[in-house]
């Protein structure tokens, strides 16, 4: 661990090899006034210093990381609950590193309790894979269960000490009378080996319902710790406390924004004028859109766009929205730098598909993705009867997806995209290790990406 700081800016800390911009700020109450001394006395304490090195540092995909203050204090508070064998909730806002909190807490539990075993439960296959990946990247062995039977078999054996599973695997097919089924489970709970601690990811989604009740009945003696970061309605918050116990530690969105852990949410209301048709109105629209650009930049943009009358008088509202977005990608510095991204939220899968098709006819072709829950199957369109040269919304969605996926399944397409993203990250890291210049890495990588050689 490396410290750097002064009395003006306070204390920063990182590891050997940590780029300057990723050095972290410590935050903790103290009566000491001088910024540097204030936190140096806290982190330089012999016990705290050695604890962070031993219990709160890890390699995440080959990159050495240290805990942030909220992660440290969250895990420390959870340790006390674990010692008392109390269920509870860790509420850390989305994007603040809950997965690493799980890793540090699980590692401490296994190191300090030889009988402890950890089961991480999620409600989505994607999250289950993610949990396995996070623990594996941190060098901890995590075993994914293949089925409900496999889950119960592993819980009845001494190893593995850590496993992850979907909550759906606690269910049983062919149960007609759920109340009788629950009585049966409670009267003869499953035999498990060791002290089972269950981490429930996104616990607000799995706190009610039959599967959660089944899980608690099967793992009668287990201690449940809930993890979430989703803003809860008052009723959901109360239910979470009833199921898991009180909050161990909270880290709210506004705290994360102030600590620069996550970016703030900024909303800009947009109104796409449907009636801009006259040359005068078009000129006014263009001037408003290009405010801040010099005359040369405006002239070049007009050449690129051609006749504004044609763009702004396009045949539908969707076309106008797409044109407006394309224009922003040309004039907004954060977007036209080549490193900017944007998300367009549609009101339906059909509308999202329409947007996607429209973008394929413009300069963002090949740079757009369609993200929905739809999985095309032939039964979606077998009952559709529209006649010649017509297409229903269902058929349009189906054909759009088949064209996008080609011969791949949605899962195969998604897996390829993730593998590509992972490879991109590895290439960037390798380039940075050699060049030590982030701007040059981005420049070289953009060239490689255009040539599609990665």
FENUR-V482432 format. One record per helix or strand of 3 or more residues. SS is the DSSP state (a for helix, b for strand). FROM is the first residue (numbers start at 0). TO is the last residue. If there is no record, write none. Layout:
[[SS & FROM & TO] [SS & FROM & TO]]
This chain:
[[b & 1 & 5] [b & 9 & 13] [a & 19 & 21] [a & 34 & 42] [a & 45 & 54] [b & 56 & 59] [b & 62 & 65] [a & 68 & 82] [b & 87 & 91] [a & 97 & 111] [b & 115 & 121] [a & 124 & 136] [a & 147 & 154] [b & 161 & 165] [a & 166 & 169] [a & 177 & 186] [b & 194 & 200] [a & 202 & 205] [a & 209 & 217] [b & 222 & 227] [a & 233 & 243] [b & 246 & 250] [a & 252 & 257] [a & 278 & 288] [a & 294 & 304] [a & 307 & 311] [a & 316 & 330] [a & 332 & 335] [a & 348 & 358] [a & 377 & 379] [a & 392 & 404] [a & 409 & 434] [a & 437 & 450]]
